[in-house]
């Protein structure tokens, strides 16, 4: 099975192609790596293929903030430059250029 090369990067702000939410990418799976139950909960007519990158997002819509798991085919860059309000962003990222966040350095000894 051929694994996809990720089109988007950690720290990049993206939005969903169909649904009204956006978020910052904090992790990438080279192909589907969630549960079978989650997979089957997606209506078959809009279910993406498994053989593509899937992105973990700190996501938000007009009502709430949450973590989302989205296929690459359903994402587009968010070029609005509007900062995200998700409360976990400051735990993982620092602001960089508009539309992008930079992962915080991890100090270990």
C-alpha positions in Angstrom: 0.0 0.0 0.0 1.5 3.4 -1.0 1.6 6.0 1.7 1.0 9.6 0.8 3.5 12.4 1.3 1.9 15.1 3.4 0.9 18.2 1.5 0.5 20.3 4.6 2.9 20.9 7.5 2.7 21.0 11.3 1.8 24.5 12.4 0.0 25.3 9.2 -3.5 26.8 9.4 -6.1 25.0 7.2 -9.8 24.8 6.8 -12.2 22.0 5.9 -13.2 22.0 2.3 -16.9 21.2 3.1 -17.6 21.9 6.7 -17.3 25.3 8.4 -14.2 24.8 10.6 -10.5 25.6 10.6 -7.5 24.7 12.7 -3.8 24.3 13.1 -2.1 21.0 12.3 -0.3 19.4 15.2 0.3 15.9 13.9 0.2 14.0 10.7 -0.4 10.3 9.9 0.9 9.1 6.5 -2.4 7.2 6.1 -5.5 6.5 8.1 -4.7 5.5 11.7 -7.9 6.0 13.7 -10.4 3.4 14.9 -12.6 1.3 12.7 -15.6 2.6 14.6 -14.7 6.2 13.6 -14.2 5.2 10.0 -17.6 3.5 9.8 -19.3 6.6 11.4 -18.5 8.6 8.2 -21.3 8.3 5.7 -20.1 6.1 2.8 -20.9 8.7 0.2 -18.4 11.2 1.7 -15.9 8.7 3.2 -12.4 9.5 2.0 -9.8 6.9 1.0 -7.6 5.5 3.8 -4.4 5.7 1.7 -3.7 9.4 2.1 -2.3 11.6 4.9 -4.7 12.3 7.8 -4.1 15.4 9.9 -4.7 16.0 13.6 -6.0 19.6 14.1 -6.6 21.9 17.0 -9.9 22.9 15.4 -12.6 25.5 15.9 -15.9 26.6 14.5 -18.2 29.4 15.4 -19.4 27.6 18.5 -16.6 25.6 20.0 -13.0 24.3 19.9 -12.1 20.7 19.6 -9.6 18.2 18.1 -10.3 17.0 14.6 -8.9 14.2 12.4 -9.2 15.1 8.7 -8.1 13.6 5.4 -5.9 15.6 3.2 -8.5 15.6 0.4 -10.8 17.6 2.7 -8.4 20.3 3.6 -7.4 23.6 2.0 -5.0 26.3 3.2 -6.6 29.0 5.3 -5.1 32.2 4.0 -7.3 34.5 6.1 -4.4 35.4 8.6 -7.0 35.4 11.4 -5.5 34.0 14.6 -7.1 30.9 16.1 -8.6 31.0 19.5 -8.2 27.3 20.5 -7.0 27.2 24.1 -4.4 24.4 23.5 -2.5 26.3 20.8 -0.3 28.1 23.4 0.7 24.8 24.9 2.1 23.5 21.6 2.9 26.5 19.4 4.1 30.1 19.3 2.8 32.5 16.7 4.9 32.8 13.5 3.9 34.3 10.2 0.2 34.9 9.4 -1.4 31.5 8.7 1.3 29.6 10.5 2.3 28.6 14.0 5.8 27.4 15.1 6.1 24.4 17.4 7.6 25.4 20.8 11.0 24.0 21.5 11.0 21.0 23.8 13.8 21.1 26.4 14.9 17.7 27.8 17.8 16.5 29.7 
